[in-house]
Amino acid sequence: MRQETILIEVANRTGASKEEVNATHRTLGQEERLKWVGPIARVEWMRELAYRNRSLDEIERIAPTVGALALVYDQPEPGWLISKFDQILRLYGEPASRADEVAATLHARVDASAATFPEMVEALIPAAAATDDLAPRR
């Protein structure tokens, strides 16, 4: 019942039909990087992204990337990671289709620094804002 309620929330938020949301949920369940996430948690991830104004297509592209990052960096709170990763994509002007590339860059930066994964994620947000503040105004 909980899963059905959340699926309906995602449908309402994305403007998609319940059948389309169900299909995306099933597709994400087959995604290798999300197989460790149970069906209720997976639909909660979808809801989190939908509440961040992401379409079903964008959810399908971002969720597996977040799943891989959460697994690699042992991030027990997916809500934090989803919101921060979405914020990074938006601040750097990256479309959902480049989620994997952004994650690879993030991973490389963590590996090359003394910063932990959460520290690097948190540092990228004000860095993007500062870069935007320096951009010439039109």
C-alpha positions in Angstrom: 0.0 0.0 0.0 2.8 2.4 0.9 4.5 1.8 -2.4 1.3 2.4 -4.4 0.7 5.7 -2.5 4.2 6.9 -3.3 3.9 5.8 -7.0 0.8 7.9 -7.2 2.7 10.9 -5.7 5.4 10.5 -8.2 2.9 10.3 -11.1 1.1 13.5 -9.8 4.4 15.3 -9.3 5.9 14.4 -12.7 2.7 14.6 -14.7 3.1 11.0 -15.9 0.6 8.2 -15.7 0.7 5.6 -12.9 1.5 3.0 -15.5 4.6 5.0 -16.7 5.8 5.5 -13.2 5.3 1.7 -12.5 7.3 1.0 -15.7 10.1 3.3 -14.6 10.1 1.7 -11.1 10.4 -1.8 -12.7 13.2 -0.6 -15.0 15.1 0.9 -12.1 14.7 -2.4 -10.3 16.6 -4.1 -13.1 19.4 -1.6 -13.1 22.6 -3.2 -11.7 23.5 -0.1 -9.7 20.2 -0.2 -7.9 19.7 -3.9 -7.2 20.8 -3.4 -3.6 17.9 -0.9 -3.1 14.6 -2.5 -2.1 11.4 -1.6 -3.9 10.0 0.8 -1.2 13.3 2.6 -0.9 13.6 2.8 -4.7 10.2 4.4 -5.0 11.1 6.8 -2.2 14.2 7.8 -4.2 11.9 8.4 -7.2 9.7 10.6 -5.1 12.7 12.6 -3.8 13.8 13.3 -7.3 10.2 14.1 -8.4 9.9 16.6 -5.6 13.0 18.2 -7.0 11.1 18.8 -10.2 12.7 15.9 -12.2 10.8 14.2 -15.0 10.6 10.4 -15.2 13.3 10.3 -17.8 15.6 12.4 -15.6 14.8 10.2 -12.6 15.7 7.1 -14.7 19.1 8.7 -15.5 20.0 10.1 -12.1 18.8 7.3 -9.7 21.3 4.7 -10.8 24.1 7.1 -10.5 23.1 8.1 -7.0 22.7 4.4 -6.3 26.3 3.7 -7.3 27.6 6.7 -5.3 25.6 5.7 -2.2 27.0 2.2 -2.4 30.6 3.1 -3.1 30.7 5.8 -0.4 28.5 4.0 2.1 26.0 6.8 2.3 23.2 5.6 4.5 21.0 8.6 4.0 19.9 8.7 0.3 17.8 11.8 0.8 20.9 13.8 1.5 22.8 12.4 -1.4 19.9 12.8 -3.9 19.3 16.4 -2.9 23.0 17.4 -3.0 23.8 15.5 -6.2 20.7 17.1 -7.9 21.9 20.5 -6.6 25.4 20.0 -8.1 23.9 19.0 -11.4 21.7 22.1 -11.5 24.4 24.5 -10.2 26.9 23.4 -12.8 24.3 23.4 -15.6 24.6 19.7 -16.2 21.6 17.8 -17.7 20.5 14.5 -16.1 21.9 12.7 -19.1 25.4 13.6 -17.8 24.9 12.3 -14.3 27.4 9.5 -14.8 30.1 11.9 -16.0 29.5 14.3 -13.1 29.7 11.4 -10.7 32.9 10.2 -12.3 34.4 13.7 -11.9 33.2 13.8 -8.3 34.8 10.4 -7.6 38.1 11.5 -9.2 38.1 14.7 -7.1 37.6 12.7 -3.9 40.4 10.2 -4.9 42.8 13.1 -5.6 42.2 15.0 -2.4 42.3 14.6 1.3 38.6 15.4 1.5 36.0 12.8 2.3 33.1 12.2 -0.1 30.6 14.3 2.0 33.1 17.1 2.4 33.7 17.2 -1.4 30.0 17.2 -2.1 29.5 20.0 0.4 32.4 22.0 -1.1 31.2 21.8 -4.7 28.0 23.6 -3.9 29.4 27.0 -2.7 32.2 26.7 -5.3 29.5 26.6 -8.0 27.7 29.5 -6.4 30.9 31.5 -6.2 31.7 30.8 -9.9 28.2 31.9 -10.8 28.7 35.1 -8.8 31.8 35.9 -10.8 30.1 35.3 -14.2 29.6 38.4 -16.3 26.0 39.8 -16.2 24.2 40.3 -19.4 
